[in-house]
């Protein structure tokens, strides 16, 4: 592969040095064959289980590698980072292990569970500061503190030592695989993991195709590579919080231009369905970003048949309070959950008629909002209906029209739909 001019390319020596540092805190995670996915895709599909790290994500690798290389003065002055999740936990763990005082800035909207995890890993060595409603607010404040107080900023992805630390995931995969890998699927957020991992495979297994996977609602790397320049997205869907960024790292973009074969996106609904499948079929708990590489395999079904495939399962820091939303998005993706405005005649027995004669035998009402207004002939209600098969939708809508109950279909009206989901 031709290497274009780039400011920084990690060397194999720098990655090997990082591996020697991070082995103090990062376990060599399992590289396990998935019976479920191997059978489904008629391929040898292996999972690199970074969800089993002590901080439940690969982020400990980059954070510890960076912080262990700080000078004595930098360590004494302390560090600052901004994160809403896994990077914060990795930094907190490294602070406690290396005896470095750290200030970790997180948005005020960060779930309490994540804040408590950071505090648990960091103990007395860290202080969590809640700042602003968004990550950008916390990032701006953390950057300002660094300048004013002379502290070192630990960037979540756009840093040479962070990239080299994350690259150790790839170094392990090369040694753990008994056969050369044809494809490696890597989740992409800011790009630190795919930048480091793709460099490893460039050096040690250059025929392996490196495929980056982004959430459909935040295609920062795909957009940048398509335009051949690092691009800031105007808006993103933040559901896949571990991978939803508006702009990837400058170093990571340059490295990916050289070493990444392809970047694709996968829908948030498909990701949610994969999270549920992994839990129900394989008893594996993953966060949305951790499910992306498996969620995308359907797009490569013919291409990977008979091949050796590896998917990086990047993390398992999933807040249990999100379970209802995950299930909802999965049902919507499968075409099994539908919302309507139903026009109910304001007479006794109208609801009974709807349930008995319009709903199919396996249809289920899961959402219902109605307020009777006696001065009107019809009273609108917002109704959510779960069906057993996508093919059940058309007959259901036909029965609504025939009985003059149909008002409006809401799934394809995002301005209204966002209030329900």
N, C-alpha and C positions, 0 to 999 in steps of 0.2 A: 504493500500500500504506500502510495506517495504521501510523504509528510509535508504539509504546508507550513510556512513560517508561523511559529507560535511563540508567545512570550515565555511559556513554561511548559515543559513536558516532564512528567516524573520519570526518573530512571529506575531500573530494576534494583539497583543498589539502595536507592533511597526508600523504596518500598520494602525491601528485605530488612533494612535497618528499622523501619517502622514496625515490622512484624516482631522483631526482637524486643521492641519496647512494649507493645500492646499485649504480648503474651502474659504479662504480669497481671492483667486485669480482664482481658477478653478471652473467653473460652474458644477452643476450636470447635465451632458449631457443627452439628451433624450434616452430612451430605447424604440424604436418604432417598431411596427410590420410592416414588409414589405408585402404589398398586392401582389406585383409583384412576389417576390421570394417564398412567402408562397404558392401561387397558382401553380407556376411552379414545386415546389418540393413536393407538397402535405404534407406540414409540417408547423409548426408555426415558422417562421423565423423572428427574431428580430435583429435590428441594434443598436449597441451602438455607438452613433453619436459623437465620439471624434473630428470629423472634425468641430464641431460647437463651440469648445473652442475659447477663445479670440485670441489666437495665431494660431488657426486653426489646432491644433494637441494636443495629450495628453502630449506632452513633457513638458508643463508648470508644470505638477504635480511633476515630479521627480526633475526638476531644482529648483523649489521653495522650495520643502521639503529639499533638500540638503542645499541650501543657507541660509534658515531660521534657520538652526541648527549650522551654523558656529559660532565660538567664536567671541567675540568682537575684538580681535586682528586680527583674520583671515579676518573679514569684513573690518577692517581698512586697512589692507595690500592689499586688492583687490583680484579679481579672474581672472582666465584665462580659456578659453575653446576653443576647436577646433570643427568646424562643418561646413557642407555645406548647412544646411537647418533648420529643425524644432527645433533641440536642441539649435541652436544659437538664435532662436527667443524666446524660453522659457527662456533661460539664460538672454537675454537682458531685457525681461519683468521683471524678478525677480530682476535684478540689479536696475532698475528704482524704483520698488516697495519697495525694502529694502535699498535703498541708498548705494549701493555697487559699487565701480568703477570696471569695467570689461574690459578686452581685449579679443576680440573675433576674432580668427584666422580662415580665410576662404580661400579656394583655389582661385587663380586668375581667374579660369574658372567658378566660381559661377555666375549664371545669375544676372544681375543688379537688377532685381525685388526682389530677395531674400536678397541681400545686403541692399537695401533700406528698406525692411520690418524690418530687424534687427535694423537698425539705427532708424527707427520710434519707435519701441517698447522700445529701450534703451535710446534714447534721449542723454542728456549730460553725462549720467552715463556710457556709453560704447564707446569703440573705436574699429572699425573694421579694422583689419589688413589683407590684402590680401597677401598670402604667398604660393608660389609653384603652380604647375599645378594639384596636386592631394591632396586628403584629408590627406594622410600620410605625405606629406610635411608640411601642416599646423599643423598637430598633433605634429610632431617632433619639430617644432619651438615653439609651445605653451608649450610643456613640458620643453624645454630648458629655456624659460622665467620664468616658475614657479620656477625652481631650482635657477636661478641667482637672481631673485628679491624676492624670499620668498613669492610667492603668492600661492593661493589654486587653484588646477586644478579641474574643474567641468567636470567629465567624462560623456560622453553621455549615457553610459549604465552599465559599470562595477563598480558600487558603491552601497553600502548598502542603503544609503538614497535615491538614485535615484530609485533603485528597489522598495523600500517601497512606494515612491511617485507614481510610475506607478501602483503599486498594488491597489491603491484606485479606479482605473477603475473597477477592479473585485469586490471590496467591494460594489460599487454602483450597479453593475449588480445583485448581489445576492439579494439586497433589492428591486430592481425595478421589478424583475421577479415575477409574481404572481404564477407561477408553477415552480417546479424544472427543471433546464435545463439539457437536455440529452447530448448536445454537445455545446462547445464553440470554435469557430475558431478565432485564434489570429495571427496577422502578426508578423513575426520574422525578425529582423535585427540583432542588437547586442545582443538581448535577454532580455533586461531589462523589457519590458512589460510582456512577457510570463512567466518570472521567478516570478515576483510579483503576477500576476493574478493567476497563477497555485497554488501558495501557499495559496491564499485566498480560492480557491475552495477546496483545500485539507482539510482546516479547517472547512469550512462551507457547502460544497456540494460535498463530496468526490466521489459520484457516477457519477458526471458530467465528461464526457470525454473532455480533453483539447487537441485540435489539433492545432499544430503550422503550419503556412504556409510561405514558403520561395519562392523567385523567382527562377525559374529553373536555371538561370545563376549565382546564388550565394547561393548555398546550404550549408552554413557554419555549421549551427546547425545540419542538417540532416547528413552531413558527420561526424561530431564530435560524434554524438550519435551512429552512425553505427560502428564507430571505437572504441567507449568507451574511447575516449580521445579528448580533445579540439584540433582541427586541423586548421591550416592556409591554406586556399585555394591558389593555385598558381596564378590563374587568375579568374576574375569575370566579368560578364556583369553588368555594372553600370547603366543600364537604370532605374531600380527601385531604385532610389537614396536614398529613405528613408529606404531601407531594404537590400541594397547590401553592405555587409561587407565581408572581407576575413577571419575574425576570430571573434567568439562571445566572450562575457565576460567570465572570469574564473568562477565567482560566478554564472552567469546566466546558464552556462553549467552544473554546479554541481546541481543547483536547478532543472533544466529541466530534468536531469537524474532521479530525484526522483518523480517529480510531473506531467510531461507532458506525455500523453498517446501515442502520435504519432506526427511526423513532416513529412509534405509532401511538394512537390514543385508544382508550377503552371507556365506555360509558359508565357513569357513576352507578346506574341501575344494575349493570352487569357485575360491577365490583361488589355491590351489596349481595347479589345472588351468590357470588362465589364465597363471600364471607359465611353465609348461612350453610352452603354446601360443605365447606371445609369443617365447620363445626359439627354438622349433623352426620357426615359420612366418615370423617377422619379424626374427629375430636381435636382439631387444631383451631386455636383461637388467634385470629389475626386482626389487625387494624385495617382500615380501607387501603392505605398505601401498601400494606403487606400482601394484599390479595391481588394486586394489579397484574402481576406477571402470570398468574394462573388464569385470571379472567380473560386475558387477551389470546389465549391459546386457540380458541375457536376460530379466530381470524387466520391462523396458520395451520389449520387441521391437515390439509393436503400436503403442504410444504414440509411438515415435520414428521410425516408418517415414516416409520422405520429408522428415524434418526435418534441420536443421543442429545437430550435436551436438559438444560438446567434452568431453574427458576429461583431467583433470590426472593425468599420470604423475609421481608426487611424488618418487620416489627409486629408486636402484639399488644401495644398500649391502646386498647380499645375501651372507651368509657361505656360501661354497661347501660347508662342512661340513654345511649344512642340506639339501643336495640330496636325500639319501636320504629324509629325513622329508617333504620337499615331494612327492616322487614317491609315497610311501606314502599320504599324505593325499589326493592326487589320485585314486589308484586306489580308495581307499575311497569317496570321493565318487561316483565313476562306477559303483560297485557291482561292481568287477572284482577286489577283494582281500577274501578272507574267511578268518577264523580259526575253527578248530574244536578241540574235544577229541575225539580219535578213540580208540576202544577197540580196540586191536589184540589179537587172540588170541595168547597167548604160545606160538606154535608156528612151526616153520620154514615159510617161504613166505608168511606173513601180509602182510608188506609188499609182496611181489611181487604178491599177489592184489589188494591195494588199488590199486597203480599200474596194473596191467594191466586190471582189470575194473571198477573204481569210478571212477577218474579218466577224464574225457572225453579225446578225442584232442588237444584244444588246451589242456587244463588243465595247470597247472605248479605244482609244489610249490616255494614260495619260503622257507618256514620249517618247521623240524622239530626238535622236542625230545622225546626219548624215553629212558626208563631202564627196562631190563628187570628185573622182579622175579619170580623163579622161583616164589615161593609163591602167586602169583595166577594165575587163569585168563586174565585180561585185563590188559594194560598200557596205561595212558592215554598219549597223545602229544599235544602241542600242534602243530597243523599249519596252516600258512598256505598258501592256494591262490589263485593268480591265474588268472582265467578270461578268455576273450576277449569274452564278451558277458554282460550281466546275466541274460539268459534262460537261461544255462547253469547257474545256481545251483540252481533247483528240481530238475531231473533229477539233479544231483550229490547233493543231499541225499536224494532218493528212493533212489538206489543205495546210499548209506551205510546207510539204515534197512533196506533189504531184506537186506543182507549182515550186519547187526547190528554195524556199525563205528561208527555215530553215537553220540557222547557228549553234546556240548553245542556250541551255536553261540555264539561269543564276541563278535562285532561289536556286538551290542546289550546287552552287559553291561559298562558302563564301569568298574566296580570291578576287573574282571579284565583288561579290554582295555588299560587304561592301562599295564600292565606290558609289553605287546608293542609298542606304538606310541609 
